[in-house]
């Protein structure tokens, strides 16, 4: 396979990453609306709309903010709106999307968690997006550091690199299976599956970023890893103080 994989769209050459990222968002939203219609958990239109707006606004802001803060010195040396807009990360999107949702729920006065419905559509959307990351190779900053391990792949330069996008896809598939199994065994309080997803994903990303190029901000940790630590601590507190589990099915 030759990297990067590109597509011709309206006579323009477009990298695979933005194509699959857009496809992931679209299909993830369709999956969410399908799940919402099938779910016994009924959410009012106002709450649903507020959650979607809050999640979208928070995710957009957070993905750009954390994406640009991955390398603060480079950002301030050459400030460019095009460069600022192109830098993004799912870690920032998830973390600030969460903040956006919580603020939106406070505005409309909704106290119950709304996270469970979004878990599997979100995993599905991220998997599709990561396919695009892999197909883009080293031409966007979603690749791994050089490695001599059996997993090393040529992603567009002379080095064998960790295919971190493939690692993440495998992890997300396993997490999907685990969460589906968990949901079948016991009826959990609303939002519990989402909490487990966030804890698991941010823990995985914390360790994964050790084999990705990064600018060390504090010690050997990059910006994304520092965000991961904050989210992990938040969800340890949330899970520790959750309501007692309901009875088994």
C-alpha positions, 0 to 999 in steps of 0.5 A, a space after each residue: 500500500 502506498 501512503 498517503 491514500 487520497 481521493 479526487 473530490 471535485 477535481 481536488 486531491 483530498 487526504 483520506 483522513 478528513 474524508 473518513 473523519 467526516 464519514 465517521 461523524 455522519 454515520 455516528 450521528 445516524 447510529 445515535 439517532 437509530 439507537 435513540 429511537 430504539 431505547 427505552 430511555 426517553 429524552 425530551 426534544 429540548 434536552 436532546 437538542 441541548 445535549 447535541 449542541 453542547 457536545 458539538 460546540 464543546 468538541 469543536 472548541 476542545 479538539 482545536 484547543 488541545 490540538 494546538 497546545 500539543 506544540 505551544 512554541 510552534 503555535 506562537 512562533 507562526 500564528 496562522 488561522 489555517 494551521 490553527 484550524 487544521 490542528 485537532 485531537 479527539 482527546 480534546 473533543 471528548 473532554 470538552 464535549 463532556 463539558 459542553 454537555 454538562 453545561 447544556 444539561 444545566 441550562 435545560 435543567 436535566 439532571 440524569 446522565 445521557 451518556 449511555 446512548 452515545 457510547 457505541 455510536 461514538 466508538 463506531 465513529 472513532 473507528 471509522 476516523 482512525 481508518 482515515 488516520 492509518 491511510 494518511 500515514 505520516 502526512 498528518 500527525 497521527 502516526 507512531 514513532 519508529 520501531 524494530 518490533 514485528 508490528 512496525 510498518 512503512 507509513 510513507 517514509 523510510 522508517 518502520 513505525 508503530 501503526 498507532 491508528 490500527 492499535 486504537 482500532 483493535 482496542 476500540 473493537 475489544 472495548 465494544 465487545 466488553 461494554 456489550 457484554 457488561 450491558 447484558 449482565 446487569 442493568 446499570 445506572 444511566 451513564 455508567 457505560 459512558 463512564 467506563 468508556 471514558 475511563 478506558 479510552 483515556 487510559 489507553 490514550 495516555 499510554 499510547 501517546 508514549 509511542 507517538 511523537 510528542 512535545 514534552 510539557 511536564 516531565 516526559 508527558 505531552 499535552 494530550 497525556 496531561 488532559 488524559 490524567 485530568 479526565 481519568 481523575 474526574 471519572 475515578 471520582 464519578 464512578 466511586 460516587 455513583 449510585 448503587 447498581 440496579 439488580 441483574 436482569 
